[in-house]
Amino acid sequence: MTTDLRRRLVVYVTSLLVLIAVYSAAYRWGMAAFEEESRTWFGAMDVVVQSMTTTGYGQDAPWTSVEMTLLMVLIQVTGIAYIFVAFPAFVVPWLERLVRPAPPGEIGTVTDHVIVVGYTSLCRTLVDELEATGTGYVIVEPDEERARSLFEADFSVTHGDPSSAGTLADVQLDDARAVVVDASNREHIGSIVEIDRLDVDADVFAIVADPERARYLRYAGVDEVLSPKHRLGKALADKLRSVVDTDGVEFGDGFDCYEFQIGSGSDLLGDPLVAARRVESDGATVLGAWVRGDFFPTLPSDLRIDRNTTLLVAGATESLERVESLTRTDGRPYRPERTPAVVVGTGIVGSAAIGTLERADLEWVAVDLEDGPFVDVVGDATEEAVLSAAGVDDAGSIILALDEDREALVTSLVARALNPDVSCLVGANLDGNVERFTTAGADYVLALPSVAGRMLTEAIFEREAMTFADSVHVRSTDVPGWLADDFDRSRVRERTGCSLVAIERHGRYYSPTDDLAVVSDDRLVVAGTESRIDAFGDEFDADADA
């Protein structure tokens, strides 16, 4: 029985007993005063209960006085009302509990799995990634009703107290790879202490909204404390830093680099990131992708595309129709380092963004409701005058790092009205608001739960986070002989790992479609990581020496 249902039952039964007692006293007094007959307490209660339950009208019927008749009508109506209230409040939930499947109290044999203590929005992306990679997991949910809902949604879940040694044994803690706890919910601190007491080999990871609490969690036995808000702010600021090194290659005349954030209706949603290559069928080239705050110059198959994915694509204007149809969004030219940047909010997210901009030597201005060490303009950012004072009218970018998504949504609309060309980057607190921000005109939206999921995945599987040494290098080169005789853009990627971006002919750039043959004086524009560009050069040198 859930806590809410138990509380309602206590209120219902208590009020019913009080009402029966009041009606019994009133009936006993009324019979003596108006009918001139005395009744015992038990006799009066018997008549009241019969009338309230509609099983009879009492052996004293009919009554001769108007007062007693009205009292009996009131008792009968009250009884019927209580019966009608009981059905939706107690009978229906009880029947639903009988019909609905209950989550298991323990799981089958499993090893090297991940235990998630309490399913919160910050853990949702992690569970999605675990399912996508086929990694075993089990959610330990102390709330029975929520556990039932998760079980019905086909999650691997068990209902139990996560701070109980018995529950932890049921989910096979001894054989687990890792335990994840959302420590923003203080009731789960006991789970961390119990896991530490059991002294198991599994790594324990805790997510915190406030980094100030990290030391307490380490005292309790957590191996690593993760702060997704700090990572969110850094990721938003990193988006202003260039991830493309063109080394003198300057596109123009309808050929450029574009950003496409994945839309809600995209056919790519849920697919492995490498499936984004499907947009290249008309000559466009995927240079890389931002996934939940990290940039990937290569497209791994173990990452899934979601609404927090943005593709970096190079191509001619006519080759982008395929990209737009698959992503369900309009692309915009990729222009990094749009400064000055106005940072709205100087909390954990905003402070992290400011620190990243400062280290990158990018100009910024901070706005907050209250004065502080980073604040340049004090005021409500939803007011036009405040944003104008911060220089939004002439700013290159605005980073919204507010605690309330509603305030950020209004601020984005105001900023867009003041400067239609400003690049708007938003840190959303809820995944469900990503679409709202995009509709309102935000150019890049990153949700906190997605960042948390990405951080947990990296920590659990010991993956390295993106660094700017992993940027995309674009180079112009002569056509190697092994490609000139048999032009096929896929051969470039197969042989060197680089992507063929364009064919340069007499100063103009063309998309490398299969029906475009190369000639002797053409040059190729290729893209890849620094190591892969070097591999392409080695292949070219080997071809020249042959």
PLY file of the C-alpha trace (Angstrom):
ply
format ascii 1.0
element vertex 546
property float x
property float y
property float z
element edge 545
property int vertex1
property int vertex2
end_header
0.00 0.00 0.00
1.41 3.37 -0.99
1.94 6.14 1.55
-0.70 8.34 -0.07
-3.30 5.55 -0.12
-2.53 4.69 3.51
-2.96 8.33 4.53
-6.28 8.61 2.70
-7.53 5.41 4.35
-6.66 6.71 7.82
-8.50 9.98 7.16
-11.51 8.15 5.72
-11.89 5.63 8.57
-11.27 8.23 11.29
-13.82 10.66 9.88
-16.36 7.83 9.44
-16.02 6.69 13.08
-16.33 10.27 14.33
-19.42 10.82 12.19
-21.06 7.60 13.45
-20.40 8.68 17.03
-21.88 12.16 16.43
-24.94 10.76 14.63
-25.46 8.16 17.40
-25.44 10.88 20.06
-27.79 13.06 18.00
-30.16 10.15 17.36
-30.26 9.12 21.03
-31.00 12.71 22.09
-33.55 13.25 19.29
-35.53 10.11 20.12
-35.87 11.29 23.71
-36.63 14.92 22.84
-38.94 14.55 19.84
-40.27 10.99 19.92
-40.40 10.71 23.74
-38.63 7.35 23.64
-35.29 6.51 25.18
-32.56 4.53 23.37
-29.27 3.04 24.55
-25.97 4.03 22.93
-25.72 0.67 21.18
-29.32 0.84 20.00
-28.79 4.32 18.56
-25.54 3.25 16.84
-27.31 0.22 15.33
-29.97 2.42 13.70
-27.34 4.91 12.44
-25.18 2.19 10.86
-28.21 0.53 9.21
-29.26 3.87 7.71
-25.75 4.90 6.57
-25.10 1.56 4.86
-28.63 1.50 3.34
-29.18 -2.01 4.72
-32.32 -0.80 6.49
-33.99 2.23 7.96
-33.91 1.07 11.56
-36.52 -0.67 13.67
-37.81 2.73 14.90
-39.25 3.77 11.51
-41.39 5.60 10.82
-40.70 8.71 12.85
-43.51 11.07 13.70
-41.51 14.27 14.21
-40.15 16.42 11.39
-36.86 16.87 13.23
-36.12 13.14 13.41
-37.18 12.61 9.81
-34.71 15.29 8.64
-31.98 13.77 10.79
-32.52 10.34 9.21
-32.47 11.84 5.70
-29.13 13.51 6.52
-27.73 10.23 7.88
-28.80 8.31 4.76
-27.39 10.90 2.33
-24.10 11.03 4.24
-23.83 7.25 4.20
-24.40 7.06 0.43
-21.78 9.80 -0.10
-19.22 7.85 1.94
-19.93 4.71 -0.08
-19.43 6.55 -3.37
-16.18 8.09 -2.10
-14.86 4.67 -1.05
-15.02 3.19 -4.57
-12.68 5.56 -6.44
-10.49 6.23 -3.40
-9.93 2.66 -2.20
-11.77 -0.09 -4.07
-10.58 0.85 -7.57
-6.90 1.29 -6.54
-7.08 -2.03 -4.69
-8.45 -3.80 -7.78
-5.82 -2.16 -9.96
-3.11 -3.43 -7.65
-4.52 -6.96 -7.99
-4.53 -6.75 -11.79
-1.29 -4.80 -12.36
1.92 -6.87 -12.42
4.14 -6.35 -9.41
7.89 -5.77 -9.82
10.00 -8.69 -8.63
11.62 -8.59 -5.21
14.82 -10.03 -6.68
16.39 -10.51 -10.10
17.72 -13.51 -11.94
21.38 -14.40 -12.23
23.32 -11.45 -13.63
26.93 -10.31 -13.45
28.91 -7.21 -14.35
25.70 -5.17 -14.20
24.97 -1.64 -13.03
22.73 -1.00 -10.03
20.79 2.27 -10.17
19.47 3.41 -6.79
16.28 5.34 -7.49
15.25 6.19 -11.05
15.44 9.97 -11.46
15.66 12.27 -14.48
19.44 12.45 -14.02
19.73 8.66 -14.38
17.36 8.31 -17.34
19.95 8.84 -20.06
22.31 6.37 -18.39
19.63 3.68 -18.43
18.97 4.41 -22.12
22.66 3.99 -22.93
22.91 0.78 -20.90
19.96 -0.67 -22.80
21.43 0.44 -26.13
24.76 -1.26 -25.42
23.20 -4.39 -23.94
24.73 -3.82 -20.50
22.74 -5.40 -17.69
21.24 -3.13 -15.05
18.66 -3.12 -12.29
16.85 -0.17 -10.73
16.22 -0.35 -6.98
13.12 1.73 -6.32
11.86 2.21 -2.72
8.49 3.62 -3.83
6.18 0.71 -4.69
3.90 2.64 -7.03
6.83 4.08 -8.98
8.43 0.63 -9.14
5.22 -0.77 -10.63
5.15 1.99 -13.26
8.76 1.33 -14.24
8.13 -2.42 -14.39
5.14 -1.88 -16.68
7.38 0.28 -18.90
9.70 -2.75 -19.32
12.52 -1.46 -17.13
14.58 -3.92 -15.11
13.44 -2.88 -11.65
12.94 -4.28 -8.19
11.03 -2.83 -5.28
12.86 -2.63 -1.98
14.78 -0.53 0.50
18.16 0.26 -1.14
19.74 0.80 2.29
18.85 -2.76 3.31
21.50 -5.46 3.10
18.78 -7.91 2.03
17.71 -5.79 -0.94
21.31 -5.24 -2.01
21.88 -9.00 -1.85
18.75 -9.57 -3.96
20.17 -7.37 -6.75
23.48 -9.24 -6.51
25.66 -6.36 -5.39
28.69 -8.64 -5.06
28.70 -9.27 -8.83
27.89 -5.71 -9.95
30.19 -3.55 -12.04
29.01 -0.26 -10.51
26.39 1.39 -8.33
24.88 4.76 -9.29
23.14 6.92 -6.69
21.42 10.25 -7.30
22.62 11.90 -4.10
20.47 14.98 -4.69
17.83 12.82 -3.00
19.08 12.71 0.60
17.13 9.59 1.48
19.63 7.56 -0.57
22.63 8.52 1.59
21.86 5.50 3.78
22.32 3.27 0.74
25.85 4.59 0.23
26.75 3.91 3.86
25.38 0.36 3.69
27.21 -0.40 0.43
30.46 0.86 1.97
29.86 -1.32 5.04
29.45 -4.41 2.87
32.88 -3.65 1.30
32.12 -4.81 -2.25
34.29 -4.43 -5.36
31.71 -2.42 -7.33
32.54 1.23 -7.89
30.04 3.64 -6.36
29.20 6.82 -8.29
27.08 9.64 -6.90
25.46 12.53 -8.78
25.10 15.82 -6.93
23.41 19.06 -7.90
25.55 21.01 -5.44
29.32 20.24 -5.56
29.64 21.57 -1.99
28.12 18.29 -0.78
30.73 16.15 -2.52
32.97 15.78 0.52
30.15 14.34 2.63
29.53 11.68 0.03
33.20 10.78 -0.08
33.12 10.44 3.69
30.23 7.98 3.23
32.26 5.83 0.84
31.53 7.09 -2.70
34.36 6.39 -5.16
33.57 9.30 -7.49
31.20 12.26 -7.15
29.91 13.74 -10.41
28.55 17.26 -10.83
26.57 17.48 -14.09
25.81 21.18 -13.59
29.50 22.02 -13.74
29.89 19.87 -16.84
26.82 21.47 -18.43
28.26 24.97 -18.06
31.60 23.89 -19.50
29.91 22.18 -22.45
27.86 25.29 -23.29
30.98 27.47 -23.32
32.97 24.85 -25.25
30.37 25.15 -27.99
31.75 28.63 -28.70
35.25 27.25 -29.20
36.18 26.12 -32.68
36.42 22.37 -33.28
37.48 22.81 -36.91
41.01 23.73 -38.04
40.76 24.69 -41.72
44.45 25.60 -42.18
43.70 28.16 -44.87
40.84 26.32 -46.57
38.12 28.93 -46.97
34.79 27.75 -48.28
32.45 30.06 -50.12
30.08 30.40 -53.06
27.41 28.10 -51.64
29.75 25.61 -49.93
30.06 25.84 -46.14
29.95 24.08 -42.78
26.55 23.84 -41.10
25.12 22.69 -37.77
21.99 20.53 -37.61
20.45 19.72 -34.23
18.39 16.53 -34.34
14.66 17.36 -34.35
11.94 15.52 -32.45
10.55 13.88 -35.59
13.89 12.75 -37.00
14.22 9.20 -38.29
17.73 9.16 -36.82
16.54 9.31 -33.20
17.62 6.22 -31.30
20.00 5.05 -34.03
23.73 4.58 -33.45
25.66 7.78 -34.10
27.40 6.20 -37.08
23.97 6.05 -38.79
24.24 9.82 -39.27
26.33 8.97 -42.36
22.99 8.47 -44.09
22.85 12.23 -44.65
25.86 11.99 -46.98
24.01 10.37 -49.88
23.70 13.65 -51.81
27.30 14.78 -51.32
27.26 16.37 -47.85
29.91 15.20 -45.37
29.52 14.74 -41.61
32.63 16.21 -39.99
31.60 15.24 -36.46
28.84 15.55 -33.89
28.15 17.06 -30.50
26.55 14.42 -28.29
25.34 15.53 -24.85
28.04 18.16 -24.58
30.98 16.23 -26.07
32.25 16.65 -29.63
33.16 13.51 -31.58
35.24 13.93 -34.77
34.48 10.27 -35.51
31.06 8.64 -35.24
31.19 5.65 -32.87
28.55 2.93 -33.04
28.11 2.66 -29.26
26.53 6.11 -28.92
22.86 6.74 -29.64
21.41 9.79 -31.36
18.99 11.82 -29.25
17.59 15.35 -29.07
20.87 16.51 -27.54
22.80 15.59 -30.69
24.00 18.17 -33.22
25.68 17.22 -36.48
28.48 19.28 -38.01
28.07 18.94 -41.77
30.01 20.36 -44.73
28.51 20.59 -48.17
27.06 22.63 -50.98
23.66 24.21 -50.47
21.97 21.78 -52.86
23.38 18.78 -50.97
21.80 19.81 -47.66
18.19 18.93 -48.50
18.84 15.33 -47.54
20.34 16.47 -44.23
17.35 18.68 -43.45
14.88 15.89 -44.26
16.63 13.39 -41.96
17.33 15.74 -39.05
13.98 17.58 -39.36
15.69 20.89 -38.62
17.09 23.77 -40.66
20.83 24.03 -40.58
22.73 27.18 -39.77
26.27 28.11 -40.80
28.88 27.00 -38.29
30.44 30.13 -36.83
32.41 29.46 -33.63
33.80 32.10 -31.32
30.82 34.40 -31.71
31.76 36.97 -29.12
31.23 38.81 -26.95
29.14 36.22 -25.13
26.47 37.27 -22.63
26.16 34.74 -19.81
22.80 34.91 -18.01
23.03 33.35 -14.55
26.16 32.92 -12.44
25.22 29.84 -10.45
27.07 26.56 -10.84
26.29 26.29 -14.57
26.99 29.94 -15.35
30.21 30.07 -13.31
31.53 26.98 -15.09
30.72 28.56 -18.46
32.47 31.80 -17.48
35.56 29.90 -16.34
35.75 28.05 -19.66
35.35 31.27 -21.67
38.03 32.93 -19.57
40.51 30.10 -20.16
39.77 30.23 -23.90
40.42 34.00 -23.86
36.92 34.73 -25.17
35.15 37.95 -24.22
32.09 37.66 -21.95
29.59 39.71 -19.92
27.60 38.23 -17.01
24.05 39.06 -15.93
22.39 38.00 -12.67
19.58 39.04 -10.36
22.06 39.57 -7.54
25.52 41.09 -7.50
28.47 38.74 -7.26
32.12 38.27 -8.18
31.43 37.61 -11.89
28.38 39.82 -12.34
28.65 42.83 -14.68
24.95 43.71 -14.95
22.48 43.23 -12.08
18.84 42.76 -13.02
16.09 40.54 -14.41
17.25 39.15 -17.75
13.65 38.89 -18.98
13.64 42.70 -19.15
14.79 44.25 -22.44
16.63 47.07 -20.67
18.77 44.63 -18.66
19.82 42.60 -21.69
20.52 45.77 -23.66
22.72 47.02 -20.81
24.64 43.73 -21.07
25.20 44.35 -24.78
22.94 41.67 -26.27
22.09 43.99 -29.16
25.65 43.63 -30.47
26.64 40.30 -28.86
27.67 37.28 -30.85
26.25 34.74 -28.40
24.11 34.42 -25.30
24.42 31.52 -22.85
21.36 30.90 -20.68
22.37 29.19 -17.43
19.30 29.74 -15.27
17.81 27.46 -12.60
14.27 27.80 -14.02
13.52 26.73 -17.59
10.53 29.07 -17.75
12.75 32.07 -17.05
15.28 30.85 -19.63
12.55 30.43 -22.24
11.32 34.00 -21.79
14.89 35.32 -21.81
15.63 33.52 -25.08
12.60 35.15 -26.70
13.63 38.61 -25.46
17.22 38.13 -26.64
16.07 37.01 -30.07
13.80 40.04 -30.35
16.68 42.40 -29.49
19.20 40.68 -31.75
17.86 38.23 -34.37
21.42 37.19 -35.27
22.61 36.32 -31.76
23.61 32.69 -31.24
21.47 31.39 -28.35
22.83 28.49 -26.27
20.63 27.09 -23.51
21.24 24.80 -20.56
17.85 23.13 -19.96
17.04 21.52 -16.62
14.56 19.03 -18.13
14.83 16.89 -21.26
11.20 17.61 -22.08
11.94 21.31 -22.58
14.53 20.86 -25.33
11.87 21.03 -28.03
10.31 24.16 -26.49
13.62 26.01 -26.56
14.28 24.94 -30.13
10.84 26.13 -31.20
11.52 29.45 -29.43
14.59 29.93 -31.61
17.48 28.57 -29.52
20.41 27.49 -31.67
21.82 24.91 -29.28
20.09 23.26 -26.33
21.72 20.86 -23.89
19.68 19.22 -21.12
21.12 18.52 -17.68
19.88 14.88 -17.53
21.63 14.10 -20.81
24.90 15.54 -19.52
24.54 13.50 -16.32
23.95 10.31 -18.30
26.98 10.98 -20.46
29.19 11.61 -17.42
28.03 8.40 -15.75
28.67 6.37 -18.90
32.20 7.74 -19.18
32.88 7.03 -15.51
31.44 3.51 -15.48
33.13 2.37 -18.68
36.28 4.48 -18.12
35.95 6.40 -21.36
37.83 9.60 -22.01
35.93 12.87 -22.32
36.40 15.00 -25.42
39.38 17.34 -25.54
40.10 20.03 -28.10
43.05 18.01 -29.31
40.34 15.89 -30.94
39.23 18.70 -33.27
38.62 18.20 -36.99
41.43 19.19 -39.33
40.50 20.21 -42.88
43.25 20.08 -45.47
43.58 20.67 -49.21
45.72 18.19 -51.13
46.49 16.92 -54.61
44.52 13.96 -55.93
46.47 10.75 -55.15
46.95 8.32 -57.99
45.12 5.48 -56.23
41.99 7.64 -56.24
42.33 9.40 -59.59
41.99 6.21 -61.61
38.98 4.93 -59.67
37.19 7.80 -57.92
35.03 6.62 -55.03
34.69 8.82 -51.94
34.12 5.80 -49.70
37.63 4.55 -50.53
39.15 7.59 -48.83
37.47 6.76 -45.52
38.18 3.04 -45.83
41.87 3.54 -46.60
42.77 6.50 -44.34
39.85 7.15 -41.97
39.50 10.67 -43.40
36.36 12.06 -44.99
36.35 13.52 -48.48
34.65 16.89 -48.01
34.91 18.58 -51.38
36.59 18.75 -54.75
38.29 22.08 -55.44
38.26 23.03 -59.11
39.44 26.42 -60.35
38.79 28.04 -56.98
35.29 26.63 -56.53
34.22 23.79 -54.25
31.93 20.94 -55.31
30.32 18.18 -53.28
32.09 14.86 -53.97
29.15 12.97 -55.47
29.76 9.67 -57.24
28.87 11.15 -60.65
31.57 13.83 -60.40
34.85 12.63 -61.91
38.16 14.16 -60.83
40.63 15.60 -63.30
44.36 16.07 -63.06
44.41 19.65 -61.81
41.69 19.14 -59.17
42.48 19.29 -55.48
40.77 17.34 -52.72
39.57 18.76 -49.44
39.73 16.07 -46.75
38.84 16.16 -43.05
39.77 14.06 -40.06
41.63 14.02 -36.79
45.26 15.01 -36.85
46.41 11.39 -36.80
44.13 10.46 -39.69
45.23 13.44 -41.74
48.80 12.21 -41.20
47.69 8.74 -42.36
46.26 10.28 -45.52
49.60 12.02 -46.13
51.46 8.75 -45.65
49.21 7.07 -48.20
49.81 9.95 -50.61
53.59 9.78 -50.15
53.57 6.01 -50.63
51.56 6.45 -53.82
54.01 9.09 -55.10
57.02 6.85 -54.38
55.48 3.85 -56.13
0 1
1 2
2 3
3 4
4 5
5 6
6 7
7 8
8 9
9 10
10 11
11 12
12 13
13 14
14 15
15 16
16 17
17 18
18 19
19 20
20 21
21 22
22 23
23 24
24 25
25 26
26 27
27 28
28 29
29 30
30 31
31 32
32 33
33 34
34 35
35 36
36 37
37 38
38 39
39 40
40 41
41 42
42 43
43 44
44 45
45 46
46 47
47 48
48 49
49 50
50 51
51 52
52 53
53 54
54 55
55 56
56 57
57 58
58 59
59 60
60 61
61 62
62 63
63 64
64 65
65 66
66 67
67 68
68 69
69 70
70 71
71 72
72 73
73 74
74 75
75 76
76 77
77 78
78 79
79 80
80 81
81 82
82 83
83 84
84 85
85 86
86 87
87 88
88 89
89 90
90 91
91 92
92 93
93 94
94 95
95 96
96 97
97 98
98 99
99 100
100 101
101 102
102 103
103 104
104 105
105 106
106 107
107 108
108 109
109 110
110 111
111 112
112 113
113 114
114 115
115 116
116 117
117 118
118 119
119 120
120 121
121 122
122 123
123 124
124 125
125 126
126 127
127 128
128 129
129 130
130 131
131 132
132 133
133 134
134 135
135 136
136 137
137 138
138 139
139 140
140 141
141 142
142 143
143 144
144 145
145 146
146 147
147 148
148 149
149 150
150 151
151 152
152 153
153 154
154 155
155 156
156 157
157 158
158 159
159 160
160 161
161 162
162 163
163 164
164 165
165 166
166 167
167 168
168 169
169 170
170 171
171 172
172 173
173 174
174 175
175 176
176 177
177 178
178 179
179 180
180 181
181 182
182 183
183 184
184 185
185 186
186 187
187 188
188 189
189 190
190 191
191 192
192 193
193 194
194 195
195 196
196 197
197 198
198 199
199 200
200 201
201 202
202 203
203 204
204 205
205 206
206 207
207 208
208 209
209 210
210 211
211 212
212 213
213 214
214 215
215 216
216 217
217 218
218 219
219 220
220 221
221 222
222 223
223 224
224 225
225 226
226 227
227 228
228 229
229 230
230 231
231 232
232 233
233 234
234 235
235 236
236 237
237 238
238 239
239 240
240 241
241 242
242 243
243 244
244 245
245 246
246 247
247 248
248 249
249 250
250 251
251 252
252 253
253 254
254 255
255 256
256 257
257 258
258 259
259 260
260 261
261 262
262 263
263 264
264 265
265 266
266 267
267 268
268 269
269 270
270 271
271 272
272 273
273 274
274 275
275 276
276 277
277 278
278 279
279 280
280 281
281 282
282 283
283 284
284 285
285 286
286 287
287 288
288 289
289 290
290 291
291 292
292 293
293 294
294 295
295 296
296 297
297 298
298 299
299 300
300 301
301 302
302 303
303 304
304 305
305 306
306 307
307 308
308 309
309 310
310 311
311 312
312 313
313 314
314 315
315 316
316 317
317 318
318 319
319 320
320 321
321 322
322 323
323 324
324 325
325 326
326 327
327 328
328 329
329 330
330 331
331 332
332 333
333 334
334 335
335 336
336 337
337 338
338 339
339 340
340 341
341 342
342 343
343 344
344 345
345 346
346 347
347 348
348 349
349 350
350 351
351 352
352 353
353 354
354 355
355 356
356 357
357 358
358 359
359 360
360 361
361 362
362 363
363 364
364 365
365 366
366 367
367 368
368 369
369 370
370 371
371 372
372 373
373 374
374 375
375 376
376 377
377 378
378 379
379 380
380 381
381 382
382 383
383 384
384 385
385 386
386 387
387 388
388 389
389 390
390 391
391 392
392 393
393 394
394 395
395 396
396 397
397 398
398 399
399 400
400 401
401 402
402 403
403 404
404 405
405 406
406 407
407 408
408 409
409 410
410 411
411 412
412 413
413 414
414 415
415 416
416 417
417 418
418 419
419 420
420 421
421 422
422 423
423 424
424 425
425 426
426 427
427 428
428 429
429 430
430 431
431 432
432 433
433 434
434 435
435 436
436 437
437 438
438 439
439 440
440 441
441 442
442 443
443 444
444 445
445 446
446 447
447 448
448 449
449 450
450 451
451 452
452 453
453 454
454 455
455 456
456 457
457 458
458 459
459 460
460 461
461 462
462 463
463 464
464 465
465 466
466 467
467 468
468 469
469 470
470 471
471 472
472 473
473 474
474 475
475 476
476 477
477 478
478 479
479 480
480 481
481 482
482 483
483 484
484 485
485 486
486 487
487 488
488 489
489 490
490 491
491 492
492 493
493 494
494 495
495 496
496 497
497 498
498 499
499 500
500 501
501 502
502 503
503 504
504 505
505 506
506 507
507 508
508 509
509 510
510 511
511 512
512 513
513 514
514 515
515 516
516 517
517 518
518 519
519 520
520 521
521 522
522 523
523 524
524 525
525 526
526 527
527 528
528 529
529 530
530 531
531 532
532 533
533 534
534 535
535 536
536 537
537 538
538 539
539 540
540 541
541 542
542 543
543 544
544 545
